[in-house]
Amino acid sequence: MNSKYLEAHDWLVYSPLCKGLFCVPCALFTLGGRGGHLMTTPLGNLVRTPLTNFKDLGGQKGSLVSHSLHQYHIRAVQASKDFISTYQNPQLEVANQVSSQRLKTIQENRERLRPIVKSIIFCGRNNIPLRGSHDDGPVELSNESQFKGTFREILKFREDSGDTLLAEQLKNSSARATYVSKTTQTELINCCSLEISEEILKRVRAANKESTLTVTLRFA
């Protein structure tokens, strides 16, 4: 299959596992994988099953253009754009517009997590172990008698340096909402791992694409 089709249609992806093409918005956002006027017609190629016949992809009457003209595809593309928009800008979500207090709470929760996440990233980048002799319970900001791990000591240092938001979070939050337990640390470390893996994959894909383009131009 010619890669030009993937470049021409941003909704199109090739699945090496299924050895065929899928329409991402339709696969994710068509209701029950059905289309038609009443949304009752079962959908096949590009939605529920891969398109594996690459003979008639291009042209105005080709499979890809024909698919892009279906109403269920147009609705699915719009739904995917709306999803990305509200994910990247939660203030645009209808529920958030209706409830400004909910949006304010979301933003405050993100700000509370920010110093905690940054502290974990700092330890990871510098190859510093997080855990100490005791890694449960509240962070005792005024207790300097016992070393309880680099992570907790960094939080105490941040608070001592004037991070009032973090201090309020550690002092006033309930025991289940401080986000400093070893369980939360592990979850955040796993999130960092996923982000790093995704960034590496992006760079590999970009390098492969550049290499393929260079070879194509060289032998064109």
C-alpha positions as CSV (number, residue, x, y, z in Angstrom):
1,M,0.0,0.0,0.0
2,N,1.3,3.5,-0.9
3,S,1.9,5.7,2.1
4,K,0.5,8.7,0.2
5,Y,-3.0,7.6,1.3
6,L,-2.1,7.8,4.9
7,E,-0.7,11.3,4.4
8,A,-3.7,12.4,2.4
9,H,-6.3,11.2,5.0
10,D,-5.4,12.1,8.6
11,W,-8.1,9.8,9.9
12,L,-6.6,6.7,8.2
13,V,-4.2,4.3,9.9
14,Y,-2.6,1.0,8.9
15,S,-2.7,-1.8,11.4
16,P,0.3,-4.2,11.1
17,L,-1.4,-6.7,13.3
18,C,-4.6,-6.8,11.1
19,K,-2.7,-6.1,7.9
20,G,-5.3,-3.6,6.9
21,L,-6.6,0.0,7.1
22,F,-8.9,1.5,9.7
23,C,-10.7,4.8,10.1
24,V,-9.8,5.9,13.6
25,P,-12.8,8.2,14.2
26,C,-15.3,5.7,12.9
27,A,-13.7,2.8,14.8
28,L,-13.9,4.8,18.1
29,F,-17.0,7.1,17.7
30,T,-19.6,5.4,15.6
31,L,-22.4,4.2,17.8
32,G,-22.1,0.4,18.1
33,G,-20.3,0.3,14.8
34,R,-23.5,1.1,12.9
35,G,-24.4,3.6,10.2
36,G,-27.1,4.4,7.7
37,H,-30.0,6.8,8.0
38,L,-31.3,5.2,11.2
39,M,-27.9,4.2,12.4
40,T,-28.9,0.5,12.3
41,T,-26.7,-0.7,9.4
42,P,-23.7,-2.8,10.6
43,L,-20.5,-1.3,9.3
44,G,-17.6,-3.4,8.1
45,N,-14.4,-2.3,6.3
46,L,-12.5,0.6,7.9
47,V,-14.7,0.4,11.0
48,R,-15.3,-3.0,12.5
49,T,-13.0,-4.9,10.2
50,P,-9.7,-3.8,8.4
51,L,-9.8,-2.8,4.7
52,T,-7.3,-5.2,3.2
53,N,-8.1,-4.7,-0.5
54,F,-5.8,-1.9,-1.6
55,K,-6.7,-2.0,-5.4
56,D,-9.3,0.7,-5.4
57,L,-8.2,3.2,-2.7
58,G,-7.6,6.3,-4.7
59,G,-9.7,8.4,-7.0
60,Q,-13.1,10.1,-6.6
61,K,-14.8,6.8,-6.7
62,G,-12.2,5.0,-4.6
63,S,-12.9,3.3,-1.2
64,L,-11.3,6.1,0.8
65,V,-13.2,9.1,-0.8
66,S,-16.5,7.1,-0.7
67,H,-16.0,6.4,3.0
68,S,-15.2,10.0,3.8
69,L,-18.6,11.1,2.3
70,H,-20.7,8.9,4.5
71,Q,-22.7,10.8,7.2
72,Y,-21.6,8.5,9.9
73,H,-18.0,9.2,9.1
74,I,-18.5,13.0,9.1
75,R,-20.3,12.7,12.5
76,A,-17.5,10.5,13.8
77,V,-14.8,12.9,12.7
78,Q,-16.6,15.8,14.4
79,A,-17.0,13.7,17.6
80,S,-13.3,13.0,17.6
81,K,-12.5,16.7,17.2
82,D,-14.8,17.6,20.0
83,F,-13.3,15.0,22.2
84,I,-9.7,16.2,21.6
85,S,-10.8,19.8,22.0
86,T,-12.5,19.2,25.4
87,Y,-9.6,17.0,26.5
88,Q,-7.0,19.7,25.8
89,N,-9.2,22.5,27.0
90,P,-11.5,21.2,29.7
91,Q,-13.0,24.7,30.1
92,L,-14.8,24.1,26.8
93,E,-16.7,21.0,28.1
94,V,-20.4,21.7,28.5
95,A,-20.5,20.3,32.1
96,N,-17.6,22.7,33.0
97,Q,-19.3,25.6,31.4
98,V,-22.5,24.9,33.3
99,S,-20.6,24.4,36.6
100,S,-17.8,26.9,37.0
101,Q,-17.1,25.5,40.5
102,R,-16.4,22.1,39.0
103,L,-13.9,23.6,36.6
104,K,-12.3,25.5,39.5
105,T,-12.0,22.3,41.5
106,I,-10.4,20.5,38.5
107,Q,-7.8,23.3,38.1
108,E,-7.0,23.4,41.8
109,N,-6.6,19.6,41.9
110,R,-4.1,19.8,39.0
111,E,-2.2,22.6,40.8
112,R,-2.0,20.4,43.9
113,L,-0.6,17.5,42.0
114,R,2.0,19.6,40.1
115,P,4.7,19.9,42.8
116,I,4.2,16.2,43.7
117,V,4.7,15.1,40.1
118,K,7.6,17.5,39.7
119,S,9.3,16.0,42.7
120,I,8.9,12.5,41.4
121,I,10.3,13.5,38.0
122,F,13.3,15.2,39.7
123,C,14.1,12.0,41.5
124,G,13.8,10.0,38.3
125,R,16.0,12.3,36.3
126,N,18.7,12.2,38.9
127,N,18.5,8.5,39.6
128,I,17.5,9.1,43.2
129,P,15.5,6.5,45.1
130,L,12.2,7.9,46.5
131,R,11.4,5.6,49.4
132,G,12.5,5.9,53.0
133,S,12.1,4.0,56.3
134,H,8.5,5.0,56.5
135,D,6.4,6.0,53.4
136,D,2.9,6.0,54.7
137,G,0.7,8.5,56.5
138,P,0.9,12.3,56.4
139,V,4.0,14.2,55.6
140,E,5.1,15.8,59.0
141,L,6.5,19.1,57.8
142,S,7.8,20.1,61.2
143,N,9.4,16.7,62.1
144,E,13.1,16.6,61.2
145,S,14.1,13.8,63.6
146,Q,13.8,10.9,61.1
147,F,14.7,10.6,57.4
148,K,11.6,9.2,55.6
149,G,12.8,9.1,52.0
150,T,14.0,11.6,49.4
151,F,10.5,12.2,48.0
152,R,9.1,13.2,51.3
153,E,12.1,15.3,52.2
154,I,11.8,17.1,48.9
155,L,8.2,17.9,49.6
156,K,9.2,19.3,53.0
157,F,11.9,21.3,51.4
158,R,9.5,22.8,48.8
159,E,7.1,23.7,51.6
160,D,9.9,25.3,53.6
161,S,10.9,27.3,50.5
162,G,7.5,28.9,50.3
163,D,5.3,26.6,48.3
164,T,2.1,27.5,50.2
165,L,-0.2,25.6,47.9
166,L,1.7,22.3,48.6
167,A,1.7,23.1,52.3
168,E,-2.0,23.6,52.3
169,Q,-2.5,20.4,50.4
170,L,-0.4,18.4,52.9
171,K,-1.8,20.0,56.0
172,N,-5.5,20.2,55.2
173,S,-6.3,17.3,52.8
174,S,-7.8,14.1,54.0
175,A,-5.6,11.1,54.4
176,R,-6.8,9.7,51.1
177,A,-6.3,12.9,49.1
178,T,-2.7,13.9,49.8
179,Y,-1.4,11.9,46.8
180,V,1.9,11.2,48.5
181,S,1.5,7.5,49.4
182,K,3.8,4.9,48.0
183,T,0.9,3.6,45.9
184,T,0.3,7.0,44.3
185,Q,4.1,7.3,43.8
186,T,4.1,4.0,41.8
187,E,1.1,5.1,39.8
188,L,2.7,8.4,38.9
189,I,6.0,6.7,38.0
190,N,4.1,4.4,35.7
191,C,2.4,7.4,34.1
192,C,5.9,8.9,33.5
193,S,7.0,5.6,32.0
194,L,4.1,5.7,29.5
195,E,4.9,9.3,28.5
196,I,8.6,8.5,28.0
197,S,7.8,5.4,25.9
198,E,5.3,7.4,23.8
199,E,7.9,10.1,23.2
200,I,10.5,7.5,22.2
201,L,8.0,5.9,19.8
202,K,7.3,9.3,18.3
203,R,10.9,10.0,17.7
204,V,11.4,6.5,16.1
205,R,8.4,7.0,13.8
206,A,9.7,10.4,12.8
207,A,13.2,9.1,12.1
208,N,11.8,6.2,10.1
209,K,9.6,8.6,8.1
210,E,12.5,10.9,7.4
211,S,14.7,8.0,6.4
212,T,12.0,6.6,4.0
213,L,11.5,10.1,2.5
214,T,15.3,10.4,2.0
215,V,15.5,7.1,0.3
216,T,12.5,7.9,-1.9
217,L,13.9,11.2,-3.0
218,R,17.3,9.6,-3.7
219,F,15.9,7.0,-6.0
220,A,13.1,9.1,-7.5
